[in-house]
Amino acid sequence: MRKCCICGKQLTGMGNNPFPVKTSGRCCDNCNIKSVIPERIKQMVKDVSENKEKEEL
């Protein structure tokens, strides 16, 4: 069985892409919900804010 690259627990099913928290491996649903998705949202908001600032210049 494969293990989550973030918490080390056994994966059920296919697992999830852990990027941007980790760059390789697969993560469990719990880590995806609690770590990966919030980090993706933070990065998306940061990118949108930076692009907005550039457009205002």
Short mmCIF file of the C-alpha atoms (twelve columns), coordinates in Angstrom:
data_MODEL
# 
_entry.id   MODEL 
# 
loop_
_atom_site.group_PDB 
_atom_site.id 
_atom_site.type_symbol 
_atom_site.label_atom_id 
_atom_site.label_alt_id 
_atom_site.label_comp_id 
_atom_site.label_asym_id 
_atom_site.label_seq_id 
_atom_site.Cartn_x 
_atom_site.Cartn_y 
_atom_site.Cartn_z 
_atom_site.pdbx_PDB_model_num 
ATOM 1  C CA . MET A 1  0.000  0.000  0.000   1 
ATOM 2  C CA . ARG A 2  1.105  3.541  -0.722  1 
ATOM 3  C CA . LYS A 3  1.484  6.095  2.040   1 
ATOM 4  C CA . CYS A 4  0.581  9.775  2.202   1 
ATOM 5  C CA . CYS A 5  3.666  11.872 1.481   1 
ATOM 6  C CA . ILE A 6  2.544  14.466 4.064   1 
ATOM 7  C CA . CYS A 7  1.337  12.517 7.122   1 
ATOM 8  C CA . GLY A 8  2.571  9.005  6.331   1 
ATOM 9  C CA . LYS A 9  -0.794 7.250  6.724   1 
ATOM 10 C CA . GLN A 10 -1.889 4.616  4.228   1 
ATOM 11 C CA . LEU A 11 -3.736 5.919  1.193   1 
ATOM 12 C CA . THR A 12 -7.154 4.713  0.188   1 
ATOM 13 C CA . GLY A 13 -7.950 4.943  -3.493  1 
ATOM 14 C CA . MET A 14 -5.715 6.940  -5.816  1 
ATOM 15 C CA . GLY A 15 -4.694 9.674  -3.387  1 
ATOM 16 C CA . ASN A 16 -4.366 13.330 -4.354  1 
ATOM 17 C CA . ASN A 17 -1.759 15.582 -5.928  1 
ATOM 18 C CA . PRO A 18 0.056  17.186 -2.959  1 
ATOM 19 C CA . PHE A 19 1.399  20.221 -4.862  1 
ATOM 20 C CA . PRO A 20 2.261  22.890 -3.605  1 
ATOM 21 C CA . VAL A 21 2.820  21.347 -0.156  1 
ATOM 22 C CA . LYS A 22 5.020  18.575 -1.612  1 
ATOM 23 C CA . THR A 23 6.372  18.217 -5.124  1 
ATOM 24 C CA . SER A 24 6.137  14.433 -5.423  1 
ATOM 25 C CA . GLY A 25 4.093  11.522 -4.129  1 
ATOM 26 C CA . ARG A 26 0.404  11.345 -3.305  1 
ATOM 27 C CA . CYS A 27 -1.481 12.648 -0.270  1 
ATOM 28 C CA . CYS A 28 -4.522 11.390 1.605   1 
ATOM 29 C CA . ASP A 29 -7.918 13.085 1.485   1 
ATOM 30 C CA . ASN A 30 -7.436 14.543 4.977   1 
ATOM 31 C CA . CYS A 31 -4.130 16.241 4.101   1 
ATOM 32 C CA . ASN A 32 -5.601 17.391 0.803   1 
ATOM 33 C CA . ILE A 33 -8.484 19.103 2.606   1 
ATOM 34 C CA . LYS A 34 -6.510 20.476 5.568   1 
ATOM 35 C CA . SER A 35 -3.186 21.392 3.944   1 
ATOM 36 C CA . VAL A 36 -3.065 21.274 0.157   1 
ATOM 37 C CA . ILE A 37 -6.287 23.063 -0.813  1 
ATOM 38 C CA . PRO A 38 -5.804 25.947 1.682   1 
ATOM 39 C CA . GLU A 39 -2.231 26.432 0.410   1 
ATOM 40 C CA . ARG A 40 -3.451 26.500 -3.196  1 
ATOM 41 C CA . ILE A 41 -6.065 29.104 -2.285  1 
ATOM 42 C CA . LYS A 42 -3.438 31.242 -0.484  1 
ATOM 43 C CA . GLN A 43 -1.162 31.132 -3.505  1 
ATOM 44 C CA . MET A 44 -4.020 31.907 -5.888  1 
ATOM 45 C CA . VAL A 45 -5.088 34.955 -3.841  1 
ATOM 46 C CA . LYS A 46 -1.455 36.134 -3.688  1 
ATOM 47 C CA . ASP A 47 -1.049 35.731 -7.456  1 
ATOM 48 C CA . VAL A 48 -4.287 37.610 -8.158  1 
ATOM 49 C CA . SER A 49 -3.241 40.429 -5.812  1 
ATOM 50 C CA . GLU A 50 0.186  40.716 -7.439  1 
ATOM 51 C CA . ASN A 51 -1.342 40.782 -10.921 1 
ATOM 52 C CA . LYS A 52 -3.827 43.448 -9.849  1 
ATOM 53 C CA . GLU A 53 -1.001 45.621 -8.509  1 
ATOM 54 C CA . LYS A 54 0.917  45.266 -11.788 1 
ATOM 55 C CA . GLU A 55 -2.151 46.286 -13.801 1 
ATOM 56 C CA . GLU A 56 -2.580 49.418 -11.704 1 
ATOM 57 C CA . LEU A 57 0.947  50.635 -12.526 1 
# 
